[in-house]
Amino acid sequence: MDLKTKLLTGTGPVLGSFLGLPSPPLVEMLGYAGYDFVVLDAEHGTFSPERMEECVRAADAAGIPCVARVADVEAQLILSALDLGAEGVQVPQVETAEQARAVVRFSHFPPAGNRGYGSTTRAAGYGFRPRPEVRKTALQRRVVSIQIESRPGVEQLPAILGTEGIDIVFIGTSDLSLAYGYDSPNDPAMMPLLEKLISSIHAAGKVPGLHLSDWSKIETLQRMGVRYFTVSAPAVIKDAFADQVKDFSLRVKRNA
C-alpha cells in the first residue's frame, strides 16, 4: 500500500525514518526492517541529485515509499525530487499560507498545480510510461508535507491550514523548541503548545506529524491525533553501536 493511501484511510499511525546519509544500502535496510517510509533529508543531509536518485531507486527496490525533504520552498528543488521518483516532498520552514500554496503548486501537474512535465525523467519511466498514466499515478500517490517550526509559522497556522492540497503538517519540534527558548524538544513545557498545534491540524483535516525522540510519549501523541511519526536513522544506529560497546565492556569486566 502506498503512503498516501495509508494516511488517507486512517489505518493507523505510520513510522518513517529520516536519512541524511546518501546510502542506498541503508535505504534498503530501512525497507527490509519494515518502516512505512523513508525521508531522504536534502535539507541537513549531503545529497547530490545523483545520490538522491540512487537512494530513491533503492527505496523502490526494497518496497518502501520515499519522501524527499528539500532544502527550501523552491520550485526547482521540488521538481527535481519528484522527477527522480520520490513519492512525496516535505518542505521545511513554511511560515505563510502563500508559501504553503506554492508548495502545492510546485508539487502537482496542472490543473492542481504548475509542475512541469518531463517525458524522459525517471518518474516518467525515461519515456516508456504514457503521460496519462504518469499524471494519474502522481495525482493518486503524491504526498505533500510541510513543516511548521518557527514562531511565524505557529502564528500563521490557521491560514496555512486552509491550503487545499497539503496532506501532512509536520511539527518541527527541534527548531520550534529553540524558537520558544526551551532546553530540548522533550521539555515538558512544550506539551501545551504541541497539544494546541496537533488539535488545530487534526481539526483542519490534515495529518499531524512529529519526530520521535521520547518513545514514552507515543501513546499520548497518538491519542492526540499524530499519525505520521519519524525517527532518525543515524540516531538509531548511534544508540545501537553505543549500547553494544557498553554491553561488551560490562561483560568483559565481569569475566576479568
C-alpha positions in Angstrom: 0.0 0.0 0.0 1.4 3.4 -0.9 1.9 6.1 1.8 -0.9 8.4 0.8 -3.4 5.6 0.9 -2.2 4.6 4.4 -2.6 8.2 5.6 -6.0 8.8 4.0 -7.6 5.5 5.0 -6.6 6.1 8.6 -5.4 2.5 9.1 -3.2 3.7 11.9 0.0 5.7 12.5 2.9 5.3 10.2 6.6 5.3 11.2 9.3 6.6 8.9 13.0 7.3 9.2 14.9 10.4 8.3 18.2 9.7 6.5 20.7 12.4 5.7 23.4 9.9 4.6 23.1 9.3 0.9 23.4 5.5 1.3 21.3 3.2 -0.9 22.1 0.1 1.3 20.8 2.0 4.3 17.6 2.8 2.4 17.2 -0.8 1.5 17.8 -1.9 5.1 15.0 0.5 6.3 12.7 -1.1 3.8 13.5 -4.6 4.9 13.2 -3.6 8.5 9.6 -2.7 7.9 9.5 1.1 8.2 6.5 2.6 6.4 8.5 5.3 4.6 11.9 6.9 4.4 12.6 10.7 4.3 15.7 11.5 2.3 16.9 14.6 4.0 18.3 17.1 1.5 18.0 19.9 4.0 20.5 18.8 6.5 21.9 15.8 4.6 24.6 15.5 1.9 22.5 14.6 -1.2 23.5 15.4 -4.7 20.9 14.8 -7.4 22.7 11.6 -8.5 22.8 10.2 -4.9 19.2 11.2 -4.4 18.3 9.2 -7.5 20.2 6.2 -6.3 18.5 6.2 -2.9 15.0 6.6 -4.5 15.8 3.6 -6.7 16.9 1.7 -3.6 13.7 2.5 -1.9 11.7 1.2 -4.9 13.8 -2.0 -4.8 13.1 -2.5 -1.1 9.4 -1.6 -1.4 9.5 1.4 0.9 7.8 4.7 -0.1 10.2 7.6 -0.3 9.7 11.3 0.7 12.3 13.9 -0.1 12.8 16.7 2.3 14.0 19.5 0.1 16.0 22.5 1.5 13.5 25.3 0.8 10.3 26.3 -0.8 11.7 26.3 -4.3 10.1 25.0 -7.5 13.3 23.5 -9.0 14.1 21.6 -5.8 10.6 20.1 -5.6 10.5 19.4 -9.3 13.9 17.6 -9.2 12.9 15.4 -6.3 9.6 14.4 -7.9 11.2 13.8 -11.3 13.7 11.4 -9.7 10.7 9.4 -8.5 10.1 10.4 -4.9 6.6 9.7 -3.8 6.3 12.9 -1.9 8.1 16.0 -0.7 8.5 17.5 2.8 9.2 21.2 2.9 10.8 22.9 5.9 10.2 26.4 7.4 6.8 27.1 6.0 5.6 30.3 7.6 2.8 31.7 5.4 -0.3 30.5 3.5 1.4 31.8 0.4 4.3 29.5 0.9 2.0 26.6 1.5 0.1 27.3 -1.7 3.4 27.5 -3.6 4.5 24.0 -2.3 1.2 22.6 -3.6 1.6 24.3 -7.0 5.2 23.1 -7.4 4.2 19.5 -6.4 1.3 18.9 -8.8 0.8 18.9 -12.5 -2.0 21.2 -14.0 -4.7 21.8 -13.2 -3.9 21.2 -9.5 -0.5 22.9 -9.8 2.0 24.1 -12.3 4.7 21.4 -12.1 6.4 21.0 -15.4 6.3 17.6 -17.2 9.5 15.9 -18.3 8.8 13.0 -20.6 12.2 11.4 -20.1 12.6 11.6 -16.4 12.8 8.6 -14.1 9.3 9.4 -12.8 8.1 9.1 -16.4 9.9 5.8 -16.9 12.5 7.6 -19.1 9.8 8.0 -21.7 8.4 4.5 -21.5 5.3 5.4 -19.4 2.4 7.1 -21.1 1.8 10.6 -19.9 -1.8 9.9 -18.7 -0.5 7.1 -16.6 2.2 9.3 -15.1 -0.2 12.1 -14.3 -2.8 9.7 -12.8 -0.2 8.0 -10.6 1.1 11.3 -9.4 -2.4 12.6 -8.5 -3.2 9.4 -6.6 0.0 8.9 -4.7 1.6 12.4 -4.3 2.2 13.2 -0.7 2.7 16.9 0.2 4.1 17.6 3.7 5.0 21.0 5.1 6.9 21.8 8.3 5.8 24.3 11.0 8.9 25.0 13.1 9.0 28.8 13.9 7.0 31.4 15.7 5.8 33.0 12.5 4.7 29.5 11.3 2.7 28.9 14.5 1.1 32.4 14.3 0.1 31.9 10.7 -1.0 28.2 11.2 -4.8 28.9 10.9 -4.3 30.5 7.4 -1.8 27.8 6.4 -4.3 25.1 7.3 -6.8 26.5 4.8 -4.5 25.5 2.0 -6.0 22.7 -0.2 -3.6 20.1 -1.2 -1.5 19.8 1.9 -1.6 16.3 3.2 0.7 16.4 6.3 1.6 19.2 8.6 4.8 18.2 10.4 5.7 20.0 13.6 9.5 20.6 13.7 10.0 20.3 17.5 13.7 20.8 17.3 13.7 24.2 15.7 10.4 25.1 17.5 11.9 24.4 20.9 14.8 26.7 20.1 12.4 29.4 18.9 10.4 29.3 22.1 13.5 29.1 24.3 13.1 25.5 25.6 16.1 23.4 26.5 15.1 20.5 24.3 12.2 19.2 22.1 11.3 17.0 25.0 10.9 19.8 27.6 7.6 19.2 29.3 6.8 22.9 28.9 6.4 22.2 25.1 3.4 19.9 25.6 0.7 22.6 25.8 2.0 24.1 22.5 2.1 20.7 20.9 -1.4 19.9 22.0 -2.7 23.1 20.5 -0.9 22.6 17.2 -1.9 19.0 16.8 -5.5 19.7 17.7 -5.7 22.5 15.1 -4.0 20.4 12.4 -6.3 17.4 13.0 -9.4 19.6 13.1 -8.4 21.0 9.7 -8.4 17.5 8.1 -4.6 17.4 7.8 -2.4 14.6 9.1 -0.3 15.8 12.1 3.3 14.7 12.0 6.0 14.6 14.7 9.6 13.4 15.2 10.0 10.9 18.0 12.9 11.3 20.4 11.0 10.2 23.6 9.2 6.9 23.0 7.3 7.1 26.2 5.1 9.7 24.6 4.0 7.7 21.6 0.6 6.6 23.1 -0.2 10.1 24.3 0.7 11.7 20.9 -1.3 9.0 19.1 -4.4 9.8 21.2 -3.9 13.5 20.4 -4.1 12.7 16.7 -0.5 12.3 15.5 -0.4 9.7 12.7 2.9 10.5 10.9 5.9 9.6 13.1 9.6 9.9 12.2 12.8 8.8 13.8 16.5 9.4 12.8 18.3 6.5 11.2 21.7 7.8 12.3 20.4 8.3 15.9 19.1 4.7 15.9 22.5 3.4 14.6 24.4 5.5 17.1 22.4 4.1 20.0 22.8 0.6 18.8 26.5 1.0 18.5 26.9 2.7 21.9 24.7 0.0 23.6 26.7 -2.8 22.1 30.1 -1.3 23.2 28.7 -0.7 26.6 27.3 -4.3 26.9 30.6 -5.7 25.7 32.6 -3.7 28.2 30.3 -4.8 31.1 30.6 -8.5 30.1 34.4 -8.3 29.7 34.7 -6.7 33.2 32.5 -9.3 34.8 34.8 -12.1 33.4 38.1 -10.3 34.1 
